[in-house]
Amino acid sequence: MHQLAQAAVEGALAAGATYADARFGMTTFESLHARNGVLEALRQSESAGVGVRALIGSSWGFMAVAEPSELTARQAGFDAAEIAKVERIGLDYVSCSPFRVPVARLAAAQAVLAGAAVRDK
Protein backbone atom coordinates (compact mmCIF):
# COMPACT_ATOMS: atom_id res chain seq x y z
CA MET A 1 0.00 0.00 0.00
CA HIS A 2 2.99 2.26 0.53
CA GLN A 3 3.69 2.03 -3.21
CA LEU A 4 0.25 3.50 -4.03
CA ALA A 5 0.86 6.56 -1.85
CA GLN A 6 4.35 6.85 -3.34
CA ALA A 7 2.92 6.70 -6.88
CA ALA A 8 0.47 9.51 -6.03
CA VAL A 9 3.27 11.72 -4.69
CA GLU A 10 5.47 10.97 -7.70
CA GLY A 11 2.61 11.90 -10.05
CA ALA A 12 2.13 15.25 -8.32
CA LEU A 13 5.85 16.05 -8.32
CA ALA A 14 6.16 15.09 -11.99
CA ALA A 15 3.32 17.51 -12.79
CA GLY A 16 5.18 20.40 -11.17
CA ALA A 17 4.23 20.30 -7.50
CA THR A 18 6.87 21.61 -5.11
CA TYR A 19 5.42 19.51 -2.28
CA ALA A 20 3.00 16.59 -2.20
CA ASP A 21 1.79 14.08 0.34
CA ALA A 22 -0.60 11.17 0.11
CA ARG A 23 -2.54 8.89 2.39
CA PHE A 24 -3.82 5.40 1.82
CA GLY A 25 -6.86 4.12 3.66
CA MET A 26 -8.54 0.74 3.79
CA THR A 27 -11.77 -0.16 5.52
CA THR A 28 -13.00 -3.67 6.19
CA PHE A 29 -16.65 -4.31 7.02
CA GLU A 30 -17.99 -7.57 8.40
CA SER A 31 -21.53 -8.46 9.38
CA LEU A 32 -23.02 -11.59 10.82
CA HIS A 33 -26.76 -12.30 10.94
CA ALA A 34 -28.14 -15.12 13.05
CA ARG A 35 -31.66 -16.10 14.04
CA ASN A 36 -32.41 -18.54 16.85
CA GLY A 37 -28.76 -19.53 17.00
CA VAL A 38 -28.60 -20.34 13.27
CA LEU A 39 -26.22 -18.41 11.05
CA GLU A 40 -28.20 -16.86 8.19
CA ALA A 41 -25.71 -14.54 6.55
CA LEU A 42 -22.07 -13.64 6.78
CA ARG A 43 -20.79 -10.70 4.74
CA GLN A 44 -17.38 -9.14 4.40
CA SER A 45 -16.28 -6.26 2.19
CA GLU A 46 -13.28 -4.01 1.83
CA SER A 47 -12.83 -0.60 0.32
CA ALA A 48 -9.61 1.29 -0.26
CA GLY A 49 -8.58 4.69 -1.47
CA VAL A 50 -5.71 7.09 -1.95
CA GLY A 51 -5.91 10.82 -1.29
CA VAL A 52 -3.20 13.25 -2.38
CA ARG A 53 -2.59 16.94 -1.91
CA ALA A 54 -0.15 18.95 -3.98
CA LEU A 55 1.33 22.40 -3.44
CA ILE A 56 2.35 24.73 -6.25
CA GLY A 57 3.37 28.18 -5.08
CA SER A 58 0.86 28.92 -2.33
CA SER A 59 -2.00 26.98 -3.98
CA TRP A 60 -3.18 23.53 -2.96
CA GLY A 61 -4.81 20.89 -5.11
CA PHE A 62 -6.54 17.80 -3.74
CA MET A 63 -7.64 14.55 -5.40
CA ALA A 64 -8.73 11.13 -4.20
CA VAL A 65 -9.50 7.83 -5.92
CA ALA A 66 -11.32 4.75 -4.66
CA GLU A 67 -10.05 1.26 -5.43
CA PRO A 68 -6.66 2.57 -6.56
CA SER A 69 -4.05 0.96 -8.75
CA GLU A 70 -0.56 2.33 -9.24
CA LEU A 71 -1.70 4.03 -12.45
CA THR A 72 -4.82 5.66 -10.94
CA ALA A 73 -2.86 6.77 -7.86
CA ARG A 74 -0.24 8.41 -10.09
CA GLN A 75 -3.02 10.08 -12.11
CA ALA A 76 -4.59 11.35 -8.87
CA GLY A 77 -1.29 13.01 -7.99
CA PHE A 78 -1.10 14.57 -11.43
CA ASP A 79 -4.69 15.81 -11.15
CA ALA A 80 -4.04 17.30 -7.70
CA ALA A 81 -1.13 19.29 -9.16
CA GLU A 82 -3.28 20.41 -12.09
CA ILE A 83 -5.95 21.63 -9.67
CA ALA A 84 -3.28 23.58 -7.74
CA LYS A 85 -2.15 25.19 -11.01
CA VAL A 86 -5.69 26.23 -11.87
CA GLU A 87 -6.28 27.52 -8.34
CA ARG A 88 -3.09 29.55 -8.61
CA ILE A 89 -4.46 31.59 -11.52
CA GLY A 90 -7.74 32.21 -9.77
CA LEU A 91 -10.22 29.78 -11.29
CA ASP A 92 -12.63 28.49 -8.68
CA TYR A 93 -14.04 25.34 -10.26
CA VAL A 94 -12.23 22.34 -11.65
CA SER A 95 -13.58 18.97 -12.67
CA CYS A 96 -11.06 16.22 -13.25
CA SER A 97 -13.45 14.18 -15.31
CA PRO A 98 -11.36 12.80 -18.19
CA PHE A 99 -13.65 14.68 -20.55
CA ARG A 100 -13.35 18.00 -18.72
CA VAL A 101 -9.62 18.20 -17.99
CA PRO A 102 -8.77 19.45 -21.53
CA VAL A 103 -11.48 22.11 -21.18
CA ALA A 104 -10.09 23.15 -17.79
CA ARG A 105 -6.59 23.41 -19.27
CA LEU A 106 -7.91 25.55 -22.12
CA ALA A 107 -9.74 27.83 -19.66
CA ALA A 108 -6.59 28.13 -17.54
CA ALA A 109 -4.49 29.02 -20.60
CA GLN A 110 -7.03 31.61 -21.67
CA ALA A 111 -7.04 33.14 -18.19
CA VAL A 112 -3.23 33.36 -18.16
CA LEU A 113 -3.21 34.97 -21.62
CA ALA A 114 -5.95 37.43 -20.61
CA GLY A 115 -3.96 38.36 -17.51
CA ALA A 116 -0.80 38.85 -19.57
CA ALA A 117 -2.67 41.05 -22.04
CA VAL A 118 -3.96 43.25 -19.21
CA ARG A 119 -0.48 43.58 -17.67
CA ASP A 120 1.11 44.43 -21.04
CA LYS A 121 -1.18 47.43 -21.63
Backbone bond lengths (Angstrom), bond angles and torsions (degrees), N, CA, C in turn:
res aa  C-N    CA-C-N  psi(-1)  N-CA   C-N-CA  omega(-1)  CA-C   N-CA-C  phi
1 M - - - 1.430 - - 1.516 111.21 -
2 H 1.321 116.31 -27.23 1.460 120.65 176.73 1.530 110.10 -60.01
3 Q 1.327 117.27 -35.79 1.464 120.35 -178.21 1.529 111.82 -66.73
4 L 1.326 118.74 -28.06 1.464 120.71 177.83 1.528 110.66 -71.12
5 A 1.332 116.99 -43.49 1.460 120.00 176.38 1.530 109.87 -64.47
6 Q 1.312 116.82 -39.66 1.471 121.04 178.51 1.522 110.48 -63.16
7 A 1.329 117.78 -41.34 1.467 120.99 178.67 1.525 110.72 -63.35
8 A 1.324 117.90 -38.93 1.465 121.41 178.69 1.529 110.64 -63.87
9 V 1.320 117.12 -44.20 1.469 121.13 178.84 1.527 110.07 -64.86
10 E 1.308 117.40 -43.71 1.460 120.77 179.22 1.531 111.43 -61.43
11 G 1.340 116.96 -39.49 1.459 120.41 177.55 1.512 112.04 -62.08
12 A 1.334 116.53 -42.34 1.469 120.29 179.50 1.523 111.25 -66.65
13 L 1.322 117.23 -43.93 1.465 120.27 179.87 1.531 111.57 -65.47
14 A 1.323 116.60 -37.75 1.468 120.24 178.12 1.528 111.60 -65.96
15 A 1.331 117.03 -26.68 1.460 121.29 -179.88 1.524 112.01 -87.61
16 G 1.328 117.73 2.62 1.457 120.19 175.07 1.508 116.53 110.57
17 A 1.316 118.52 3.30 1.460 120.20 178.66 1.521 109.88 -68.17
18 T 1.329 115.88 142.67 1.461 120.31 175.80 1.519 110.96 -88.57
19 Y 1.334 116.35 -19.28 1.457 122.63 177.71 1.517 107.12 -150.36
20 A 1.313 116.75 143.86 1.463 121.14 175.00 1.519 108.87 -153.57
21 D 1.323 115.43 145.64 1.454 119.85 170.97 1.525 108.32 -140.36
22 A 1.315 115.12 158.60 1.460 120.08 -176.09 1.521 109.06 -141.91
23 R 1.309 114.34 155.93 1.462 120.33 176.04 1.527 108.22 -132.22
24 F 1.292 115.01 146.21 1.455 121.30 176.74 1.516 106.60 -116.67
25 G 1.306 116.58 135.75 1.455 120.42 177.75 1.516 110.83 -133.02
26 M 1.319 115.53 143.56 1.456 120.95 176.55 1.518 108.57 -136.72
27 T 1.315 115.64 134.34 1.452 121.69 178.89 1.519 108.88 -121.54
28 T 1.308 116.07 133.89 1.456 121.65 175.58 1.520 108.33 -115.05
29 F 1.320 116.33 132.98 1.455 122.18 -179.86 1.521 108.09 -121.75
30 E 1.317 115.80 131.94 1.460 121.49 176.75 1.517 109.02 -131.46
31 S 1.311 116.27 138.72 1.467 119.70 174.81 1.522 108.89 -138.02
32 L 1.305 113.67 146.53 1.453 121.97 -178.38 1.523 106.98 -131.87
33 H 1.334 117.04 126.79 1.463 121.56 178.51 1.529 108.05 -119.50
34 A 1.324 113.52 126.65 1.472 119.42 178.69 1.528 108.57 -134.25
35 R 1.318 114.51 148.18 1.467 120.52 176.73 1.526 107.56 -134.74
36 N 1.313 115.65 126.08 1.466 121.63 179.99 1.523 112.05 53.87
37 G 1.349 115.25 38.88 1.452 119.71 177.09 1.517 114.55 78.45
38 V 1.339 117.45 6.39 1.463 121.24 -179.79 1.526 108.51 -111.02
39 L 1.322 115.38 126.21 1.458 120.64 178.60 1.530 109.63 -68.02
40 E 1.341 116.15 123.08 1.462 120.44 179.63 1.520 112.54 -104.44
41 A 1.306 116.76 -33.42 1.470 118.72 -177.96 1.516 109.72 -155.48
42 L 1.300 114.29 142.46 1.456 122.20 175.68 1.524 106.22 -135.29
43 R 1.312 116.20 121.43 1.470 120.28 -177.80 1.522 109.53 -127.14
44 Q 1.306 114.76 144.65 1.460 121.00 175.26 1.521 107.82 -143.34
45 S 1.329 116.28 135.98 1.463 120.21 176.08 1.523 109.21 -145.04
46 E 1.305 114.74 156.28 1.460 121.69 177.73 1.519 108.56 -131.08
47 S 1.310 115.31 147.15 1.456 120.15 170.97 1.525 107.42 -137.28
48 A 1.308 115.22 147.15 1.455 120.82 -177.56 1.519 108.89 -136.82
49 G 1.309 115.07 160.66 1.456 119.44 177.28 1.513 111.12 -164.50
50 V 1.329 114.16 160.46 1.460 121.98 175.87 1.517 107.41 -126.35
51 G 1.329 115.81 131.85 1.458 121.92 174.01 1.513 108.32 -117.36
52 V 1.321 117.03 142.12 1.466 121.24 -178.74 1.519 109.34 -137.61
53 R 1.308 115.56 143.45 1.460 120.22 172.11 1.518 107.49 -126.44
54 A 1.335 114.43 141.98 1.458 121.07 -175.83 1.520 109.04 -129.61
55 L 1.315 115.92 142.07 1.460 122.58 179.82 1.520 109.26 -114.96
56 I 1.331 115.54 128.05 1.460 122.30 172.24 1.523 105.89 -131.15
57 G 1.322 116.67 117.46 1.460 119.97 -173.00 1.514 108.09 63.44
58 S 1.318 116.67 -122.25 1.465 120.41 176.94 1.526 111.10 -111.08
59 S 1.330 117.20 16.11 1.465 122.00 -176.63 1.518 110.94 -108.43
60 W 1.333 114.48 136.43 1.453 121.79 179.61 1.520 110.44 -103.24
61 G 1.308 115.73 146.60 1.450 122.72 170.04 1.517 108.48 -128.45
62 F 1.315 116.44 142.38 1.465 121.76 -177.30 1.526 109.31 -128.85
63 M 1.327 116.55 143.87 1.463 121.64 176.23 1.522 107.66 -154.37
64 A 1.323 115.31 148.39 1.464 121.24 177.29 1.520 108.79 -141.83
65 V 1.319 116.41 149.40 1.463 122.21 176.15 1.521 108.78 -134.15
66 A 1.325 114.94 142.85 1.460 121.24 175.74 1.527 108.43 -95.60
67 E 1.299 116.03 151.80 1.474 121.72 -179.62 1.528 110.78 50.79
68 P 1.322 117.48 59.71 1.464 120.53 -172.79 1.523 114.17 -77.04
69 S 1.319 113.73 151.18 1.457 122.81 166.72 1.527 105.24 -117.35
70 E 1.304 117.34 175.64 1.464 119.04 178.60 1.534 110.61 -61.94
71 L 1.317 116.55 -38.42 1.469 120.86 179.84 1.529 111.55 -66.90
72 T 1.338 118.19 -46.93 1.469 119.54 -178.87 1.521 111.62 -69.76
73 A 1.326 117.98 -31.54 1.464 120.57 176.42 1.528 109.98 -66.49
74 R 1.329 116.77 -42.96 1.468 121.04 177.84 1.531 110.13 -62.75
75 Q 1.328 116.85 -41.46 1.463 121.07 178.67 1.525 110.94 -65.17
76 A 1.330 117.30 -36.28 1.464 120.65 177.06 1.524 110.50 -62.56
77 G 1.324 117.10 -40.54 1.463 120.53 176.12 1.515 111.72 -62.96
78 F 1.317 116.11 -43.11 1.462 121.21 177.89 1.529 109.97 -61.71
79 D 1.324 116.79 -45.65 1.468 121.12 -179.71 1.529 111.42 -63.72
80 A 1.325 117.79 -38.70 1.465 120.60 178.05 1.528 110.23 -61.47
81 A 1.325 116.81 -41.59 1.471 120.29 177.63 1.526 110.93 -66.30
82 E 1.323 117.10 -39.39 1.470 120.29 177.86 1.525 110.78 -63.08
83 I 1.315 117.23 -39.66 1.465 120.81 177.85 1.528 109.79 -64.25
84 A 1.335 117.53 -41.16 1.470 120.31 177.44 1.528 110.48 -61.63
85 K 1.327 117.47 -39.67 1.467 120.36 178.62 1.520 111.00 -62.77
86 V 1.317 116.65 -43.63 1.458 121.15 -179.36 1.531 109.92 -67.36
87 E 1.311 117.27 -40.93 1.460 121.54 177.58 1.528 110.34 -61.24
88 R 1.308 115.68 -37.02 1.473 120.90 -177.36 1.523 112.04 -61.94
89 I 1.326 117.66 -32.54 1.463 119.40 -179.52 1.515 112.32 -93.24
90 G 1.329 117.14 2.51 1.446 120.13 170.68 1.515 116.74 99.94
91 L 1.308 119.32 5.91 1.455 119.63 174.68 1.515 108.38 -75.81
92 D 1.326 117.33 144.41 1.453 119.31 -174.07 1.522 114.33 -112.92
93 Y 1.321 118.33 6.18 1.453 120.09 178.09 1.522 108.99 -142.81
94 V 1.309 115.39 128.90 1.458 120.48 177.51 1.513 108.15 -138.78
95 S 1.312 116.89 132.75 1.450 121.60 171.68 1.515 107.00 -114.98
96 C 1.303 117.09 130.50 1.457 120.02 179.13 1.517 111.61 -97.94
97 S 1.316 115.68 24.75 1.455 118.88 170.78 1.526 107.04 -58.75
98 P 1.318 119.18 138.46 1.466 120.11 -179.49 1.523 112.66 -54.46
99 F 1.319 116.92 -26.24 1.455 119.97 -179.23 1.522 112.04 -83.41
100 R 1.331 117.21 -20.90 1.463 120.22 -174.99 1.518 113.56 -101.29
101 V 1.316 119.24 -16.95 1.461 120.72 -178.66 1.524 111.28 -59.23
102 P 1.352 120.56 -45.04 1.473 118.08 177.43 1.528 112.36 -60.77
103 V 1.312 118.19 -36.11 1.464 121.38 178.25 1.521 109.73 -66.47
104 A 1.325 117.72 -41.28 1.460 121.34 178.41 1.523 110.45 -64.03
105 R 1.330 117.61 -39.72 1.464 120.27 178.27 1.524 110.93 -65.25
106 L 1.322 117.03 -40.03 1.456 121.02 177.38 1.530 110.22 -63.29
107 A 1.328 117.42 -44.99 1.463 121.04 179.18 1.529 110.67 -62.52
108 A 1.323 117.02 -39.93 1.461 120.57 178.45 1.524 110.77 -64.65
109 A 1.325 117.26 -43.41 1.466 120.95 178.61 1.520 110.71 -63.21
110 Q 1.314 117.25 -41.76 1.454 120.63 178.26 1.526 111.12 -63.35
111 A 1.331 117.16 -39.50 1.460 120.44 179.37 1.524 111.26 -66.47
112 V 1.320 116.83 -39.18 1.478 120.09 177.50 1.517 109.58 -64.99
113 L 1.331 117.21 -45.49 1.480 119.97 179.89 1.531 111.21 -64.12
114 A 1.311 117.39 -39.55 1.473 120.50 178.19 1.520 109.86 -64.29
115 G 1.311 118.36 -40.60 1.458 122.07 177.42 1.512 111.98 -65.11
116 A 1.329 117.10 -39.26 1.465 121.14 178.00 1.515 110.37 -66.32
117 A 1.317 117.22 -39.57 1.462 121.11 -180.00 1.525 110.65 -64.28
118 V 1.321 117.19 -39.25 1.467 121.04 178.96 1.525 110.20 -66.79
119 R 1.339 117.09 -42.08 1.470 120.89 -178.96 1.521 112.11 -67.97
120 D 1.349 116.92 -31.76 1.468 121.19 -177.34 1.523 112.68 -74.84
121 K 1.320 118.36 -17.44 1.477 120.33 -177.47 1.495 111.94 -78.66
